[in-house]
């Protein structure tokens, strides 16, 4: 069960990574949105590390 949870977290992390790349490739990236995505990625990464 824990591994499926970790897999779901990793998938979510990858999704956030693609959103981050997409935002940063825009002509005028939204710095606040980038910060929010980075914080979400960090929280997920920490949760994965605790499993």
C-alpha positions as CSV (number, residue, x, y, z in Angstrom):
1,X,0.0,0.0,0.0
2,X,2.8,2.4,0.9
3,X,4.4,1.9,-2.5
4,X,1.3,2.9,-4.4
5,X,1.1,6.0,-2.3
6,X,4.7,6.8,-3.1
7,X,4.0,6.1,-6.8
8,X,1.1,8.5,-6.7
9,X,3.2,11.2,-5.0
10,X,6.0,10.7,-7.6
11,X,3.4,11.1,-10.4
12,X,2.1,14.3,-8.8
13,X,5.7,15.5,-8.5
14,X,6.3,14.9,-12.2
15,X,3.1,16.7,-13.1
16,X,4.2,19.7,-11.1
17,X,7.6,19.6,-12.8
18,X,6.0,19.7,-16.2
19,X,3.8,22.6,-15.0
20,X,6.9,24.4,-13.7
21,X,8.7,24.0,-17.0
22,X,5.7,25.1,-18.9
23,X,5.4,28.3,-16.8
24,X,9.1,29.1,-17.0
25,X,9.0,28.8,-20.8
26,X,6.3,31.4,-21.2
27,X,7.4,34.9,-22.4
28,X,6.4,36.4,-19.1
29,X,6.4,33.7,-16.4
30,X,4.4,34.3,-13.2
31,X,7.0,34.4,-10.4
32,X,4.3,33.8,-7.7
33,X,3.0,30.7,-9.6
34,X,6.5,29.4,-10.0
35,X,7.1,29.8,-6.2
36,X,3.8,28.0,-5.4
37,X,4.7,25.1,-7.7
38,X,8.2,24.8,-6.2
39,X,6.7,24.8,-2.7
40,X,4.3,22.0,-3.7
41,X,7.1,20.0,-5.2
42,X,9.1,20.4,-2.0
43,X,6.3,19.2,0.2
44,X,5.7,16.1,-2.0
45,X,9.4,15.4,-2.1
46,X,9.6,15.5,1.7
47,X,6.6,13.2,2.0
48,X,8.2,10.7,-0.4
49,X,11.4,10.9,1.7
50,X,9.4,10.0,4.9
51,X,8.0,6.8,3.3
